[in-house]
Amino acid sequence: MPTDQDLQATGRALSSPVRLRILRLCLHRSRTNKEIAGLLHLNPATSLHHVRTLLNTGFLEAEEPRKGNRGAREVPYRATRRSWGAALPDAAPVLVETFLQEIDGLAPDEIETTRMGIKLNDANRKELMDKLHAVLEEYARRPADEDGTATSIFLAHHVDRTAN
């Protein structure tokens, strides 16, 4: 059973859009700190701070070091998928910000969106959300398709206070 200290460390590790983006980058492909810094337009020291936080909390794991350019030792990192089931209280703001950062610069035709308004009682709303979560859980547990394209899904549900 996780201690309060473990839960706090998990919460801190997952409370940064940059760290969530690092996890996404390292989900299907191992990446070095230098690669992560370049892809996220970060100073390598800044990305290393985030990488170490994710390593220390078990969200990333280091793979065997390899020789990089000019013989430098590089350590590739891979996401452990532990973040999928991690409880993150008050996650909405960090998840929304992560999503906005990830889609920044994409062309409109590179983003599929759906939006709808519905009015459900508590039982039917819970049924809908449980079904959606079950579908996402099913696909999250599947192994990656070797010939697949890495994509992300962001699902948000909120009360529409203007329509009541």
C-alpha positions as CSV (number, residue, x, y, z in Angstrom):
1,M,0.0,0.0,0.0
2,P,1.4,3.4,-1.0
3,T,2.4,5.7,1.8
4,D,1.3,9.4,2.0
5,Q,4.8,10.3,1.0
6,D,4.5,8.0,-2.1
7,L,1.1,9.6,-3.0
8,Q,2.5,13.1,-2.7
9,A,5.5,12.2,-4.8
10,T,3.2,10.7,-7.5
11,G,1.0,13.8,-7.4
12,R,4.0,16.1,-7.8
13,A,5.4,14.0,-10.6
14,L,2.2,14.1,-12.6
15,S,1.3,17.7,-11.8
16,S,3.4,19.1,-14.7
17,P,2.4,19.3,-18.3
18,V,6.0,19.0,-19.3
19,R,6.3,15.7,-17.4
20,L,3.1,14.4,-18.9
21,R,4.4,15.3,-22.3
22,I,7.7,13.5,-21.6
23,L,5.7,10.4,-20.7
24,R,3.8,10.6,-24.0
25,L,7.1,11.0,-25.9
26,C,8.6,8.0,-24.2
27,L,5.5,5.7,-24.4
28,H,6.2,4.0,-27.7
29,R,9.8,4.8,-28.2
30,S,12.8,5.2,-26.0
31,R,14.3,8.7,-26.0
32,T,17.4,10.2,-24.5
33,N,17.3,13.4,-22.4
34,K,18.9,15.3,-25.4
35,E,16.1,14.0,-27.7
36,I,13.4,15.0,-25.1
37,A,14.9,18.4,-24.6
38,G,15.0,19.0,-28.4
39,L,11.4,17.8,-29.0
40,L,10.0,20.0,-26.2
41,H,12.3,22.9,-26.9
42,L,13.8,22.8,-23.4
43,N,17.2,23.3,-22.0
44,P,18.7,19.8,-21.4
45,A,19.2,20.6,-17.7
46,T,15.5,21.5,-17.4
47,S,14.4,18.3,-19.1
48,L,16.8,16.3,-17.0
49,H,15.2,17.6,-13.8
50,H,11.8,16.4,-15.1
51,V,13.2,13.1,-16.3
52,R,14.8,12.4,-12.9
53,T,11.5,13.2,-11.2
54,L,9.8,10.7,-13.4
55,L,12.5,8.1,-12.8
56,N,12.4,8.5,-9.1
57,T,8.7,7.9,-9.0
58,G,8.7,4.9,-11.4
59,F,7.0,6.6,-14.3
60,L,10.1,6.3,-16.5
61,E,12.7,3.7,-16.6
62,A,16.3,3.9,-17.9
63,E,17.3,1.4,-20.6
64,E,20.9,0.2,-21.3
65,P,23.2,3.2,-22.1
66,R,24.3,3.5,-25.7
67,K,27.0,5.5,-27.5
68,G,25.8,8.7,-29.0
69,N,27.5,11.2,-31.3
70,R,31.2,11.5,-30.8
71,G,31.1,8.5,-28.4
72,A,29.1,10.2,-25.7
73,R,27.2,7.9,-23.3
74,E,23.4,8.4,-23.7
75,V,20.7,6.8,-21.6
76,P,17.4,6.2,-23.3
77,Y,14.2,6.3,-21.2
78,R,10.9,4.5,-21.7
79,A,7.6,5.2,-20.0
80,T,6.4,2.4,-17.7
81,R,2.7,3.0,-18.3
82,R,2.3,3.4,-14.5
83,S,0.7,6.8,-15.0
84,W,-2.4,5.4,-16.7
85,G,-3.8,4.0,-13.4
86,A,-2.3,6.7,-11.1
87,A,-4.8,8.7,-9.1
88,L,-4.3,12.4,-9.7
89,P,-6.5,14.7,-7.6
90,D,-7.6,17.9,-9.3
91,A,-6.1,16.7,-12.6
92,A,-8.3,18.7,-14.9
93,P,-6.2,21.9,-15.2
94,V,-2.9,20.1,-15.8
95,L,-4.5,17.7,-18.3
96,V,-6.2,20.5,-20.2
97,E,-2.9,22.5,-20.3
98,T,-1.0,19.4,-21.5
99,F,-3.5,18.8,-24.2
100,L,-3.3,22.5,-25.4
101,Q,0.5,22.2,-25.4
102,E,0.4,19.0,-27.4
103,I,-1.9,20.4,-30.1
104,D,-0.1,23.7,-30.4
105,G,1.0,24.1,-34.0
106,L,-1.1,21.3,-35.4
107,A,-3.1,22.0,-38.5
108,P,-6.9,21.8,-38.0
109,D,-7.1,18.7,-40.1
110,E,-4.7,17.0,-37.7
111,I,-7.1,17.2,-34.8
112,E,-10.4,15.2,-34.7
113,T,-13.0,16.7,-32.3
114,T,-16.5,15.9,-31.2
115,R,-18.6,17.9,-29.0
116,M,-22.1,17.3,-27.8
117,G,-24.6,18.5,-25.2
118,I,-26.8,16.1,-23.4
119,K,-29.0,16.1,-20.3
120,L,-28.7,12.9,-18.2
121,N,-29.7,12.0,-14.7
122,D,-26.9,10.8,-12.3
123,A,-27.3,7.2,-13.1
124,N,-27.2,7.6,-16.9
125,R,-24.3,10.0,-16.7
126,K,-22.4,7.5,-14.6
127,E,-23.3,4.8,-17.1
128,L,-22.0,6.9,-20.0
129,M,-18.7,7.8,-18.3
130,D,-18.1,4.2,-17.2
131,K,-18.6,3.0,-20.8
132,L,-16.2,5.6,-22.2
133,H,-13.6,4.8,-19.5
134,A,-14.0,1.1,-20.3
135,V,-13.3,1.7,-24.0
136,L,-10.2,3.8,-23.2
137,E,-9.0,1.3,-20.6
138,E,-9.3,-1.5,-23.2
139,Y,-7.2,0.3,-25.7
140,A,-4.7,1.5,-23.2
141,R,-4.0,-2.1,-22.2
142,R,-3.4,-3.3,-25.7
143,P,0.1,-3.6,-27.0
144,A,1.1,-0.9,-29.5
145,D,0.5,-1.8,-33.2
146,E,4.0,-2.0,-34.8
147,D,2.6,-0.3,-37.9
148,G,0.6,2.2,-35.9
149,T,0.8,5.9,-35.6
150,A,1.2,7.5,-32.2
151,T,-1.9,9.5,-31.3
152,S,-3.4,11.0,-28.1
153,I,-7.0,11.1,-26.9
154,F,-8.2,13.8,-24.5
155,L,-11.7,13.3,-23.1
156,A,-13.3,16.0,-20.9
157,H,-16.8,16.0,-19.4
158,H,-18.2,19.0,-17.6
159,V,-21.4,20.4,-16.3
160,D,-22.9,23.1,-18.6
161,R,-24.0,25.7,-16.1
162,T,-25.5,27.9,-18.8
163,A,-27.9,25.3,-20.2
164,N,-29.7,24.3,-17.0
